[in-house]
Amino acid sequence: MIEATDEAFQWMLGGCELQNGLNLPEGGVDDPVVLGIVRKITAQLHAAGCRGSWMIVVDGEVVGLCSYRRPVSEGDELLHKYIVNM
């Protein structure tokens, strides 16, 4: 897994080139609407100091995304606070 940054979301949405040698599967990782939602969640996580958003990569290809649904607070059950898009 590789940390998902705003630049990575821009790349997955076709807005720029990412300079890390990764590729996208044919048709992309997910629907652009879903990517926009996960991008917004990731921005909220980063604003709270949480780096809990990742791209799932297999053989250099981004095959999915994984992130917390919201910033983690003390006492949260981590198993119930993430989303996976594949």
C-alpha positions as CSV (number, residue, x, y, z in Angstrom):
1,M,0.0,0.0,0.0
2,I,1.1,3.5,-0.8
3,E,-0.2,6.7,0.8
4,A,-3.0,8.3,-1.2
5,T,-2.3,12.0,-1.6
6,D,-4.4,14.8,-3.2
7,E,-1.9,14.6,-6.1
8,A,-2.6,10.9,-6.5
9,F,-6.4,11.5,-6.6
10,Q,-5.8,14.2,-9.2
11,W,-3.8,11.7,-11.2
12,M,-6.5,9.0,-10.8
13,L,-9.1,11.5,-12.0
14,G,-7.0,12.2,-15.1
15,G,-5.9,15.7,-14.1
16,C,-2.1,15.3,-14.0
17,E,0.8,12.8,-14.4
18,L,2.1,11.0,-11.3
19,Q,5.9,10.6,-11.2
20,N,6.1,7.3,-9.3
21,G,5.8,4.8,-12.1
22,L,2.3,3.6,-11.1
23,N,-0.4,2.6,-13.6
24,L,-4.1,2.5,-13.5
25,P,-6.2,-0.5,-14.6
26,E,-8.3,-0.2,-17.8
27,G,-11.3,1.9,-16.8
28,G,-9.6,3.3,-13.7
29,V,-9.7,2.4,-10.1
30,D,-13.3,3.4,-9.5
31,D,-16.1,5.7,-10.8
32,P,-15.0,9.4,-10.7
33,V,-17.8,10.2,-8.3
34,V,-16.5,7.6,-5.8
35,L,-13.0,8.8,-6.3
36,G,-14.2,12.4,-5.5
37,I,-15.9,11.2,-2.3
38,V,-12.8,9.3,-1.1
39,R,-10.6,12.3,-2.1
40,K,-12.7,14.5,0.2
41,I,-12.5,12.0,3.0
42,T,-8.7,11.8,2.5
43,A,-8.5,15.7,2.7
44,Q,-10.5,15.6,6.0
45,L,-8.1,12.9,7.4
46,H,-5.0,14.9,6.3
47,A,-6.4,18.1,7.8
48,A,-6.8,16.3,11.1
49,G,-3.2,15.0,10.9
50,C,-4.2,11.5,10.0
51,R,-2.4,9.8,7.2
52,G,-4.9,6.9,7.0
53,S,-5.6,6.7,3.3
54,W,-3.8,4.4,0.9
55,M,-3.7,3.1,-2.7
56,I,-3.6,-0.7,-2.9
57,V,-0.9,-1.6,-5.5
58,V,-0.1,-4.9,-7.1
59,D,2.8,-5.1,-9.6
60,G,2.8,-1.4,-10.1
61,E,-0.9,-1.1,-10.7
62,V,-3.3,0.7,-8.4
63,V,-6.1,-1.9,-7.9
64,G,-8.0,-0.4,-5.0
65,L,-8.1,2.2,-2.2
66,C,-8.3,1.9,1.5
67,S,-8.9,4.5,4.2
68,Y,-10.4,5.4,7.5
69,R,-13.9,6.8,7.1
70,R,-13.1,9.7,9.5
71,P,-10.2,10.8,11.7
72,V,-9.5,8.2,14.4
73,S,-10.2,9.3,18.0
74,E,-9.1,7.7,21.2
75,G,-11.3,4.6,21.9
76,D,-12.4,4.1,18.3
77,E,-12.8,0.5,17.1
78,L,-10.4,0.6,14.1
79,L,-11.9,-2.5,12.5
80,H,-15.1,-0.6,11.9
81,K,-13.6,2.7,10.7
82,Y,-12.3,2.0,7.2
83,I,-13.5,1.7,3.7
84,V,-12.1,-0.4,0.8
85,N,-12.8,0.2,-2.9
86,M,-11.6,-2.4,-5.2
